[in-house]
Amino acid sequence: MPSVPAKATAVIGMRRAGKTSLLWQILGDKFAAGVPREGLLYFSFEDERLADMQVQDLDLLVQTYYQLHPAWRDAQRASFFLDEIQLVPGWELFARRLLDSENIDLYLSGSSARLLSREVASSMRGRAMEAVVTPFSFSEMLRHAGREPNKPVDRLTKAERSQIDSDLRLFLLEGGFPEAQGLDTRNRFELLRSYVDVLLLRDVIERHNVSQAQVLHWMVRQLLGNAAGTFSINKFHADLKSRGVAVGKDTLHSYLAHLEDAFLLTCVDIASDSERRRQVNPRKIYPVDTGLIPLFDRSSKANLGHALETAVLHQLQRRGNAVNYVRTSAGFEVDFYTRSRTGDESLIQVCTDLDNPSTSAREIRALQDAALSWPDASLHLITLQAPRTVAVPANIALHLAPDWLFTNPPAEL
């Protein structure tokens, strides 16, 4: 057996975000680097013919592979790409045994955040890495479309600046799911709706044996129809009760956790050192992709403010920041309080247009009030376009959204 231990890589993310494409890209890179094709096995557990597969059946996969390629056993390291393996109950025991007993590197994918991250960590004891695949970021969307600028944003011409501004508005409307790029509104809506429907059926209802599917659908409409807004289980429960719907609060908490686990949305807690305050206050809800906002908005229209705030949250998470929201004692709300991996703190407001005096005054006042409680945090305003009539205080950094989303993270963010 080789001295270098085998390892596992867990690729997780929402359905259709690109996990399978990433697995095939890694497989292709290995092949291009000289690994023979017989040393690369791809296996998808989404195949309907494998619907009832049990963990004991996984041994057949290994035995059949080595029957076909006996010279590879122990002598050479093979790579197994097991797509959506979490569909097989008890898979983590099989994966651990495979790493311990065979000369194989594992690449696992799944559409469950807690299942893979928790069980890979506990079962493989430091021998697993995790990669989260999300819909395209703004810069990735530009690269996919062949319009990514090849120079710093501060050196763009006026025409190039107008193009990147236009591209951002398109991104906020259409989102970043790869297959949705360039589709007309009707086909994009149908595609994204099918993503949500399959996620609810396969990753929530079937996986967790949900008994009140209609309540789950009502919850999804409520959550995604109010993107970047607050959501309270207590209020939602009271609303259901007033309509004569009998469901427990614990059940609703479980449904919300299942939706987050399946990557459909992100819940952001209030910033507080008090665990009780975090638990009793509403959470802010953000969809996995801005393209879902017009799909569930009651007007079926894009809400640029909610979409921009959602895009900023996702970019902060990609940069590794811990994110909360702030509500001050004076009643002001700040969109994000963040802590970077190095401990830097930031307070961030997101606003599409600061030219309205009352809007700009509210946003600036909220930052200033929150700074009294977080004196070490730097203050930031992110907007779609520079204000023409409003002066931003010197202690607040003003960022144009296309620049902030496109460039590498500033040191303080």
FIPA-232771 format. One record per atom (N, C-alpha, C): residue in one letter; x, y, z. Coordinates in pm, whole numbers, plus 32768, in hexadecimal, padded with zeros to 4 digits. Layout:
<atoms>
aXYZ ...
</atoms>
This chain:
<atoms>
m80547F888000 m800080008000 m8058807C8000 p802D80E97FBE p807E81627FB6 p808781A8803D s80F381F48052 s8106823A80D0 s80AA82B380DB v808382EF806B v80298363806E v7F9A8331807C p7F54835880E9 p7ECC832380FD p7E6B83568094 a7E0883038077 a7D9E832D801C a7D4E839C805D k7D0B83EC800A k7CBF845E803E k7C3784657FF9 a7BDF84B48036 a7B5B84C97FFD a7B44855E7FEB t7AFD857F7F80 t7AD386097F67 t7A3B86087F5A a79F986587FAE a796686607FAC a793C86DE7F61 v78F186CE7EF6 v78BF873D7EA6 v782A874B7EC4 i780487BB7F03 i777987CB7F2D i773F884C7EF4 g76BC88517EEA g767988C77EB5 g75ED88A37E86 m75A0890B7E62 m751888F47E33 m751988AB7DAD r74AE88647D93 r749E88227D11 r74AE88877CA0 r74ED885B7C35 r74FD88A67BB8 r755C891E7BC6 a75A489247C36 a760489927C45 a768989737C02 g76A288F37BE1 g771C88D17B9A g777388697BDD k773E881E7C3E k778F87BA7C84 k77BF874C7C24 t776387187BD4 t778986AD7B78 t77ED86DF7B11 s77D987597AE2 s783987927A81 s78C4879D7ABF l78C987C27B40 l794A87CD7B82 l798C87447B8E l793D86DE7BB1 l797686577BB8 l79B1862D7B32 w796686477AC6 w799986227A42 w7A1386767A1B q7A1686F27A47 q7A8B87467A2B q7B07870F7A72 i7AF886E67AF0 i7B6886AB7B39 i7B93862A7AF7 l7B3085D87AD0 l7B51855B7A8B l7B9D85767A0A g7B6E85DB79BD g7BB285FD7941 g7C4086307958 d7C53867D79C4 d7CD986AF79E4 d7D38863C7A06 k7D0485DA7A4F k7D5785677A70 k7D7C851879F3 f7D1C8509799A f7D3784C1791D f7D9F850C78C9 a7D8E859178C2 a7DEE85E27876 a7E7985DE78B4 a7E7F85C77938 a7F0185C2797C a7F428539796F g7EFF84DB792D g7F3E845A7913 g7F0383E4795C v7E9B83F779AD v7E5C838679F0 v7E0D83377988 p7E2682B57979 p7DDB82667915 p7D4582677932 r7CF6825B78CA r7C65826078DA r7C3281F37937 e7C71817E7936 e7C418112798C e7C5981307A21 g7CA781967A3F g7CBD81BC7ACA g7C5D82257AFB l7BF982467AA9 l7B9982AF7ACA l7B0C82787ABF l7AC582707B2F l7A3D823A7B30 l79DB82A67B59 y797782C17B04 y7909831B7B26 y788A82C97B36 f784182E37BA5 f77C882977BC0 f776182F57BFC s76EA82FC7BBF s768083557BEF s761383067C34 f75F6832B7CAF f758C82E87CFB f750383287CE2 e74FE83887C86 e747E83C37C5C e743683697BF8 d747C83087BBF d744082AB7B5F d73CA82647BA2 e7355826A7B60 e72DD82317B9E e72E9819A7BB3 r734281587B6A r735480C87B7B r739A80A67BFF l73D0810C7C42 l741680F87CC1 l73C5812D7D37 a734381417D22 a72F181867D85 a72F181427E0C d72F880BE7E10 d72F080757E90 d7378803F7EBC m73E280787E8C m746780467EAD m7484805A7F42 q74BD7FF47F80 q74E17FF9800D q75797FF9801C v75A780198095 v7637802880A9 v76837FA7808B q76467F3380A9 q768B7EB6808C q769F7EA07FF6 d764A7EE07FA6 d76587ED27F15 d76D17F1D7EE0 l77027F7E7F2D l77747FCE7EFE l77F27F797EEF d77FD7F0E7F3C d78717EB67F2D d78767E787EA2 l78007E627E64 l77FE7E2B7DDC l78427E897D7A l78357F0C7D93 l78747F6F7D3D l790C7F5C7D3E v79447F4C7DB4 v79D57F3C7DC1 v7A027EB67D87 q79BA7E4C7DAB q79E27DC87D7A q79D97DBF7CE2 t796F7DF77CA9 t79607DF27C17 t79CE7E437BD3 y79EE7EB77C0C y7A597F097BD1 y7ADD7EBC7BCE y7B017E7B7C3B y7B817E357C3F y7B7F7DB27BF1 q7B097D797BDB q7B017D077B80 q7B217D317AF2 l7AF47DAB7ACD l7B107DDF7A48 l7BA17E107A3A h7BD97E417AA9 h7C607E7A7AA5 h7CB27E457B1A p7CCF7DC37B1C p7D167D877B8E p7DA27DC07BA2 a7DE27DEE7B39 a7E6B7E217B46 a7E717EA27B97 w7DFF7EE37BA8 w7DFD7F627BF1 w7DF67F4E7C87 r7DCD7ED87CB5 r7DB87EC67D45 r7E3C7ECE7D90 d7E457F2F7DE9 d7EBB7F4A7E3D d7F307F847DEE a7F457F567D74 a7FBC7F807D2A a7FB380107CF9 q7F3C803D7CD4 q7F2A80C57CA1 q7EB181047CE6 r7EB6818A7CF4 r7E4881CF7D37 r7DDD81F77CD2 a7D6681C07CE4 a7CF481E57C91 a7CAB825B7CD0 s7C57829C7C82 s7C0283097CB3 s7B7182E67C97 f7B1F82E57D00 f7A9082C97CF5 f7A45834D7D05 f79EC836A7CA6 f799783E17CAB f790883B27CC3 l78D783C27D3C l7855838D7D64 l77F584027D75 d779C84127D14 d774384867D0B d76C2846D7D57 e769D84CB7DB0 e762484C37E03 e762384447E57 i769484277E95 i76A083AB7EE3 i764983AC7F60 q761E84227F8F q75CF84278008 q754783E37FF8 l752383BF7F7C l74A583777F66 l74AA82E87F9A v752382B67FB8 v7532822F7FEF v7545823B8086 p74E7820C80D5 p74F382168167 p757081CC8198 g75BB820D81F1 g763281CF8229 g76AD81D981D2 w76A9822B816A w77178236810B w779B825B814F e779582AA81BD e780F82DE81FA e7865826E8234 l782782018264 l7874818F8296 l78BE81498225 f7879813E81B4 f78B88104813E f792F81588110 a791C81DC810D a7988823580DF a7A01822C813B r79EA822981BD r7A58821D821C r7AA2819A8208 r7A59812D81FA r7A9780AA81E8 r7AE780A68166 l7AB380E880FE l7AF980EB807F l7B7E8134808B l7B7E81A480D1 l7BFA81EF80E5 l7C5F819F8136 d7C2E81518195 d7C88810581EC d7CC0808881A9 s7C71804B814E s7C977FC6811D s7CBF7FC1808B e7CA18029803D e7CBF80267FAE e7D14809F7F87 n7D5B80907F19 n7DB080FC7EE5 n7D5D81537E86 i7D0281A07EC1 i7CA081EC7E73 i7C9282787EAD d7C9082DD7E57 d7C6783647E7E d7BD483747E5C l7B8883AB7EB9 l7AF883B97EA8 l7AD284497E8C y7A79845B7E2C y7A3B84DC7E12 y79A484C77E1F l796B85037E87 l78DE84EE7EA9 l7890856C7E8F s781685607E60 s77C185D67E51 s773C85BD7E93 g76FC862B7EBD g7678861F7EF8 g763786A77F05 s75B386A77F0E s756787237F17 s753287397FA5 s758587158007 s7560872A8093 s75D7876480DC a75C587D98118 a7633881B815D a765A87D181DB r75FA87B38231 r761A877882B2 r764686E782A5 l7605869D824C l762586108241 l76B685FB821C l76E2863C81B1 l776B86258186 l77D0866681E3 s77BA86E68206 s781D872B8255 s782E86EA82DE r77BE86C1831D r77C6868683A1 r780085F9839A e77CE85A7833C e77F4851B833E e787D85038300 v78A18556829F v7929854B826C v798C856C82D9 a797085D68324 a79CD8600838D a79D9859883FB s7968855D8425 s796C84FF8495 s799E8475846B s797C844A83F2 s799D83C383C8 s7A2A83B7838E m7A5E84248359 m7ADE841B8313 m7B4F84638359 r7B3384A083C9 r7B9984D08427 r7C0B851B83E3 g7BE8858783A3 g7C4F85DC8369 g7C8585B182E2 r7C4E854682A9 r7C7F85188227 r7C23854481B6 a7BCB85A381D2 a7B6E85D2816C a7B738669815F m7B69869880E4 m7B5B872680C7 m7ACE873F8095 e7A9E87BB80A5 e7A1787DC807C e7A198851801B a79CF88457FAE a79C288B17F4C a792E88CC7F37 v7906894A7F4A v787A89717F37 v786A89AF7EAD v780E89787E5F v77F389AB7DD9 v777389FD7DDE t777B8A797DB3 t77088AD47DB2 t76EB8B007D22 p76758B377D09 p76608B777C86 p76CC8BE07C6D f76DB8C067BEF f77448C657BCA f77408CE47C20 s77B68D137C46 s77C28D9B7C7A s77BD8DFC7C03 f77C08E7F7C20 f77BC8EE17BB4 f78338ED17B57 s78AA8EC37B8F s79208EB57B39 s791D8E327AEB e78EA8DC77B28 e78E08D487AE1 e78798D517A71 m780D8D997A87 m77AB8DAE7A1C m77EB8DF779A6 l783A8E5F79C5 l787E8EA8795A l78DF8E4E790E r79278DFB7958 r79878DA17918 r793F8D3C78BF h78CF8D0878F0 h78818CA778A3 h784D8CE67822 a78278D65782A a77F18DAB77B4 a785E8DE2775A g78DB8DD67783 g794A8E0A7733 g79588EA1773B r79248EDE77A8 r79298F6F77B5 r79768F9C7832 e79C58F44786A e7A118F6A78E1 e7A818FCB78BB p7A85904178F8 p7AEF90A178D7 p7B7A906678F3 n7BD89087789D n7C60905378AE n7CBD90BA78ED k7C81911C7932 k7CD191817976 k7C8591B079F1 p7CC991F37A4F p7C8492217AC8 p7C0F927D7AA7 v7BA9927A7AFD v7B3092C67AE1 v7B4A935C7ADE d7BB0938A7B27 d7BCA941A7B26 d7C0E94497AA7 r7C2D93EC7A4C r7C6A941079CC r7C0C93F77956 l7B8D93DB7973 l7B2D93C47908 l7B0C944678BF t7AF4943C783E t7AC694AF77F2 t7A3494CB7817 k79FF953D77EB k7974955D7809 k791694F577CD a793794C67755 a78E394607716 a78E893DC7764 e796193B87790 e7970933D77DD e792B934A7865 r793293C078A0 r78EC93D8791E r785593CA790D s782093FF78A0 s779093F27886 s776993607873 q77C293137832 q77A692867819 q77A29237789C i7800925078F5 i780292047972 i778D922B79CB d776492AB79C5 d76EC92D67A0F d7671928D79DB s766592847955 s75F4923E7918 s75F691AA7939 d766F916F7938 d767B90E07957 d765190C279E6 l7670911C7A43 l764891047ACD l75B191037ADB r756E91617A9B r74DB91617AA2 r74A190E17A66 l74DE90B179FB l74B2903279C0 l74C88FBE7A21 f753C8FBE7A63 f755B8F557AC4 f74F98F567B38 l74D88FCD7B69 l747A8FD67BD9 l73F08FA47BB1 l73CD8FB17B33 l734B8F837B01 l734B8EED7AE6 e73AF8EBD7A9D e73AF8E337A6C e73F38DD17ACB g744B8E037B22 g74908DAA7B7E g75068D637B3D g75388CFE7B84 g75B48CBE7B5B g75AD8C2A7B3F f75368BEF7B39 f75318B617B16 f75628B507A86 p75C28AF77A6F p75FE8AEC79E9 p759A8AD87979 e75398A7E798C e74DB8A5E7920 e74778ACD7906 a746C8B2D7963 a740C8B9B7952 a74468C107905 q74C98C0E78EC q75088C7F78AA q74D48C91781B g74A68D0977FD g747C8D2A7775 g73F08CFF7750 l73A78CBE77AB l731F8C94778B l72BE8D0A7792 d72538D037743 d71EB8D68774F d71A18D5377D2 t71528DB677F9 t71148DB5787E t70BE8D397896 r706B8D157835 r70108CA37848 r705E8C22785D n70C08C077809 n710C8B8A7816 n71638B8B7893 r71978C0078B7 r71E88C087931 r71928BEA79AC f711A8C2579AF f70C08C0C7A20 f709C8B787A29 e707D8B3A79B8 e70598AAC79B8 e70CE8A5779E9 l71468A7979BC l71BC8A2C79E4 l71D58A3A7A7A l71D58AB67AAC l71F18ACB7B3A l71838A917B92 r71078A997B63 r709A8A5D7BB0 r70AB89C67BB9 s70DA89897B4E s70F088F87B51 s716088D57BB2 y71C7892B7BBD y723189137C1E y71F8890F7CAC v71A489727CCB v716C897A7D52 v711089037D6C d70BE88E07D09 d706088707D1B d70AA87EE7D36 v711487D37CE9 v716087577CFC v71A787597D83 l71DE87CB7DA7 l722187D77E29 l71C087B77E9A l714887F17E94 l70E787DA7EFF l70C087477F06 l70AC87097E92 l7082867D7E90 l70F286207EBD r7167862C7E7D r71D285CA7E93 r722485E87F10 d724386677F27 d72A186897F92 d725F86AE8015 v71DB86C18014 v719686E38091 v7128867D80AF i70C486758058 i704F86218075 i7076858D807F e70BC855A8019 e70E084CC801B e715084B0807F r71B585058083 r722984EA80D9 r720484EE816C h71A9854B8191 h7188855E821E h70FA85308241 n70BB84E881E6 n703584B381FF n6FD4851F8230 v6FD1858D81E8 v6F7985FC820D v6EE885D181FB s6E9885E58265 s6E0D85B78262 s6DAB86258237 q6DD386A48248 q6D7A87138224 q6DBA876481B3 a6DB98728813E a6DFC876480CB a6DBF87EC80A6 q6D3C87FA80B8 q6CFD88798094 q6D2F88E980ED v6D4388CE816D v6D7A893381C7 v6E078959819C l6E5588F68173 l6EDD89118141 l6ED8896E80C9 h6E7D8956806B h6E7189AC7FF5 h6E468A39801C w6DEA8A44807C w6DC38AC980AA w6E3A8B1380E7 m6E8A8AC98132 m6EFF8B078171 m6F608B398107 v6F788AEA80A0 v6FD58B138036 v6FA48B917FF1 r6F228B977FD3 r6EED8C0F7F93 r6EFD8C897FEE q6EE78C768070 q6EF68CE380CE q6F878D1180D6 l6FE48CB380DC l70728CD380EA l70AA8D16806E l70968CD87FFC l70D38D0B7F82 l70828D7F7F47 g70068D8F7F70 g6FB88E037F45 g6FDB8E807F92 n702F8E727FF9 n705A8EE48049 n70F18EDE8059 a71388ECF7FE9 a71C98EC37FEA a72098F3A8030 a72718F1F807F a72BA8F8380CD a72668FBE813C g71F18F848157 g719C8FB181C4 g71A98F56823C t71688F7C82A9 t716D8F2C8322 t70FC8EC58323 f71168E588369 f70B58DEB8373 f70B28DB88402 s703B8DAD8439 s70288D7D84C0 s6FD38CFE84BE i70078C9484F7 i6FBA8C188502 i6F3C8C2F8553 n6F468C7E85BD n6ED18C978613 n6E618CDB85C5 k6E848D408575 k6E1E8D868527 k6DE38D2C84BB f6E398CDF847B f6E088C848413 f6DAD8C1A8451 h6DD28BE984C5 h6D7F8B858509 h6CF78BC0852E a6CF98C3E855F a6C7B8C7F8584 a6C238C938509 d6C5F8CB48498 d6C128CC6841C d6BD28C4383F1 l6C1E8BD683F8 l6BE68B5483D3 l6B758B2D8432 k6B8A8B4984B2 k6B248B268514 k6AA28B7284FB s6AAF8BF384D3 s6A378C4384B6 s69EB8C0E843E r6A308BC483E8 r69EF8B888372 r69C18AFA838C g69D28ACD8409 g69A38A48842C g6A0489D98407 v6A8289FB83F0 v6AE7899783CD v6B30896C844B a6B2788EE846D a6B6788B984E6 a6BF3888784C4 v6C5788CA84F9 v6CE288A184E7 v6D3288D6855D g6D908888858D g6DE088AF8600 g6E51890E85DB k6E788961863A k6EE989BC8622 k6F6A896F8609 d6F7C89018650 d6FF488B0863A d6FFA887C85AB t6F8688588576 t6F80882A84EA t6FAA889A848B l6F7C891484A4 l6F9F8985844F l703589A48459 h706B899B84D1 h70FB89AE84E0 h71488944848F s711688C98491 s7157885E8445 s7150887983AF y70DD88A7837F y70CE88C482F1 y7130893082C5 l713C89998317 l719A8A0482F4 l722989CF82F0 a724D897B8351 a72D389408352 a72EA88E882D7 h7285889E82AD h729288488236 h72AA889D81B9 l7264890C81AE l727489648139 l730089A08134 e733389C581A7 e73BC89FB81AB e7420898D818F d7407891681C4 d746088A481AD d746988818119 a73FB889380D0 a73F988748040 a742A88E87FEC f745C8953802B f749989C67FE8 f74368A207FA1 l73B48A127FBA l73558A6A7F77 l73608AF87FAC l73858B078029 l73898B8C8066 l73F08B9080D6 t740D8C0C80FF t74688C25816F t741F8C7681D9 c742A8C4E8256 c73F18C9882C6 c745F8CE7830C v74478D678322 v74A98DBD8364 v746F8DEA83E9 d74B88DCD8455 d748B8DF084DB d74AF8E8184FD i746A8EB68562 i748B8F3A8594 i75138F3485DA a755F8FA085D2 a75E28FA88614 a75CD8FC086A8 s75FA8F6386FA s75EA8F71878B s76418F0B87D1 d76768F308846 d76BF8ED18899 d76618E7888E8 s75E28E9B88E8 s757E8E4E8933 s75408DE388DB e75518D668903 e75168CF888B6 e747E8D0288B7 r74458D2A8927 r73B48D35892E r73808DA088D0 r73C78E1388C7 r739B8E7D886C r73A28E4E87DB r74088E0187BB r74108DCD8732 r739D8D6E8714 q73738D228779 q730A8CBF8764 q72808CFF8759 v72668D6787A8 v71DF8DA087AB v71C88E07873E n72338E3E8703 n72218EA2869A n720F8E608612 p71C38E9E85BA p71B38E678532 p72398E5D84EB r72418E03848D r72B68DF78437 r72988E3483AE k73008E65836E k72EF8E9682E5 k730A8E218285 i72BA8E1B821C i72BD8DAA81C1 i72EA8DD88136 y734B8D8F80FF y73808DB0807A y737C8D338023 p73488D3C7FA8 p73488CC97F4E p73D68CA97F1E v73EA8C307EF1 v746D8C067EC2 v749A8C527E46 d74398C8D7DFE d74588CD07D80 d73F68D417D69 t74278DB07D35 t73D08E247D1D t73658E077CB5 g737C8DA47C5E g731A8D837BF8 g72988D4E7C31 l72998D1F7CAE l721F8CEC7CEC l71C58D5B7D20 i71F98DD47D2E i71AB8E407D69 i71318E657D15 p71408E857C92 p70C88EA37C43 p706C8E2B7C32 l70A48DB37C40 l70538D397C33 l6FEC8D2F7CA2 f70108D5F7D1A f6FB68D527D8D f6F7D8DD67DBA d6FAF8E467D85 d6F768EC77DA9 d6EE68ECE7D7A r6E908F057DCE r6E018F077DAE r6DE38F567D30 s6E3A8FB57D0E s6E2790047C94 s6E6A8FC57C1B s6EB68F567C33 s6F048F147BC8 s6F678F737B86 k6F948FD77BD2 k6FF590367B9D k707690307BEF a70E090607BB2 a715F90647BF9 a715B90D17C63 n719890B57CD6 n71AA91187D3D n7240912E7D4A l727291997D0C l730391AC7D06 l734091B97D90 g72F891FC7DEC g732E920C7E72 g734391877EB8 h72DE91317EB5 h72E990AD7EF4 h735190587EAC a735490617E28 a73B490127DDB a7444903E7DF7 l745B90C07E00 l74E190F17E1B l750E90C77EA7 e74B590D27F07 e74D790A87F90 e74F790137F94 t74AB8FC47F49 t74C58F347F42 t754D8F187F03 a756D8F5E7E98 a75EE8F4A7E55 a76628F707EB2 v76528FDA7EFF v76BA90047F5D v76CE8F9A7FC9 l76608F647FFE l766C8EFA8062 l76BB8E84802B h76988E567FB3 h76DD8DE37F7A h77718DFF7F66 q77938E7A7F3E q781F8E9B7F2A q78698E9E7FB0 l782A8ED08018 l78688ECF809C l78828E4080C9 q78258DE680B0 q78378D5B80D5 q78A68D1A8084 r78AF8D3B8003 r791C8D047FB3 r79A48D327FE9 r79A88DA88021 r7A258DDD8057 r7A438DA980E2 g79ED8D528115 g7A068D128194 g79DD8D60820E n798A8DC681FD n79608E19826D n78EB8DDA82B9 a78EC8DEA833C a78748DCC838C a78188E448382 v77968E2C836E v77388E99834F v76C08E9483AC n769C8F0883E3 n761F8F1C842F n75E18F9F8400 y75698FBB8431 y752F9040841A y7523908784A0 v750E910B849D v750E915C8516 v748991A58523 r745491A4859C r73E491FC85BE r740C9247863D t741792CA8631 t7447931986A2 t73D793348706 s73FE9362877B s739B938087E3 s734093F387BA a73709448875D a731E94B7872B a72C2948C86BA g72C9940D8694 g726F93DA862D g72A693DB85A0 f732593FF858D f736093FD8507 f7391936F84E6 e738D93508464 e73BC92CE8438 e742F92DF83D5 v7498929183EA v750A928D838E v750B9204834E d751B920282CA d750B91848280 d756B911882B0 f75EC913C82C1 f764D90D582E4 f76B491078348 y76CD90B583AA y774390C38400 y7799904983E2 t7815905E83B9 t78698FEE838D t78EB8FEA83DB r791F8F7083E6 r79A38F598420 r79F28F0483BD s7A658F388396 s7AB88EEF8337 s7B068E81837E r7B4A8E308331 r7B998DC4836C r7C098DF983C4 t7C348E7483AB t7C9E8EAF83FB t7C698F018470 g7BE48F038480 g7BA88F4884F1 g7B7C8FD684D6 d7B8E9008845B d7B639090843B d7ACA90978439 e7A9491028470 e7A0491148478 e79D691818418 s7961916E83DF s792891D08382 s789291DA8397 l785D92528386 l77CD926B8380 l77AE929A82F3 i774F925882B1 i7738926E8223 i76A492898209 q768892F781C6 q760393148192 q7604930480FB v759892CB80C6 v758992B98036 v751093098008 c7524935E7FA4 c74B893B57F75 c74C993CA7EDF t745E93BB7E93 t746A93CC7E02 t747F945E7DDA d744194BC7E23 d7446954A7DF9 d744C95A37E75 l74B595F07E7F l74C796497EF2 l74A096DA7ED4 d746C96F67E5D d744C97807E39 d73D197B67E80 n737B975D7EAF n7308978A7EFD n733997B47F88 p732798347FAF p735E9864802E p732F981480A7 s72B097F080AB s727F97A6811F s72BB971A8124 t72CE96DC80AF t730C965780AB t739C965C80DA s73E996B980A3 s747596C380C8 s748596E5815D a7430973E818F a74379762821C a741D96EA8275 r73BB9698824E r739A9621829E r740D95BD829E e744695A48229 e74B39542821E e752D956F826D i755095EE8260 i75C6962382A6 i75AE9625833D r7536964F8365 r7517965583F4 r751C95CA8432 a74EE956583EB a74F194DC841F a758094AE8438 l75D994CA83D9 l766694A583EB l76A394ED8462 q7687956C846E q76C095BA84DB q768D958B8562 d760F95678568 d75D6953885E6 d760F94AF860B a761C945785A8 a765493D285C2 a76E793DA85EC a772E943E85B9 a77BB944D85DB a77D19469866F l776B949C86B4 l777794B48744 l778594308790 s774693C7875D s774E9344879D s77C192F08768 w77ED930E86EF w785E92C586B2 w78C9932A8688 p790E936686E9 p796D93D286C9 p79E693A58678 d7A0393238677 d7A7792F2862B d7A5592D1859A a79D692DB8576 a79AC92B784EF a79BE932B848E s79F293108419 s79F5937483AF s796B937E8370 l794A93F38338 l78C4940F8305 l78C69414826E h786093D7822F h785F93CC819D h77D293DD8166 l77CA942080F5 l774F942D80A7 l776993F3801C i771593957FF1 i7721935B7F6B i76A693837F1C t76BA93C17EA9 t764B93F47E59 t766393D97DC5 l75F693D97D79 l760393BD7CEA l764C942C7C9F q763494A87CC8 q767595187C83 q769795857CE7 a76FD95D17CC8 a772B963A7D23 a76C096A67D31 p76A696D37DAB p7642973D7DBE p767397C17D82 r761698097D47 r763A98897D07 r762698FF7D63 t75CE98F07DC5 t75A999647E17 t75C499517EAC v75EB98D97ED5 v75FB98BB7F63 v768F98AB7F84 a76BA98EC7FEE a774398DE801D a774798728089 v779B980E8075 v77AA97A280D6 v781797C98139 p77FF97BA81BC p786497DD8220 p78E997978206 a795497D8822E a79DB97A78210 a79F797208252 n79B6970182C2 n79D396828306 n7984960D82CD i793596278265 i78EA95BC8222 i792395A88196 a7952952D817B a7988950E80F6 a791594F28096 l791795378024 l78B095257FBD l78E594C97F51 h789A94607F30 h78C393FF7ECB h785893F67E5F l788193FC7DE1 l782693DF7D73 l781793487D69 a779B93187D63 a778292887D67 a77CA92397CF9 p77CD926A7C7B p7815921B7C15 p78A892087C39 d78E792707C71 d797492657C95 d798692077D0C w793292187D71 w794291CA7DEB w792891357DD2 l78C691167D7F l78A6908B7D62 l790C904B7D05 f794A909C7CB0 f79A490667C4B f7A3090527C7E t7A6190AF7CD0 t7AED90AC7CF7 t7B06904E7D6B n7B8890357D84 n7BAF8FE97DF9 n7B8890367E77 p7B738FF17EE6 p7B4290377F5E p7BA5909C7F93 p7B7891177FB1 p7BCD91767FF7 p7BF7913D807D a7C64916B80B4 a7C9B91328130 a7C35913A81A1 e7BE891A781A8 e7B8C91B98218 e7B0B916B8206 l7AF391318191 l7A7A90E2817C l7A9B904F8165 
</atoms>
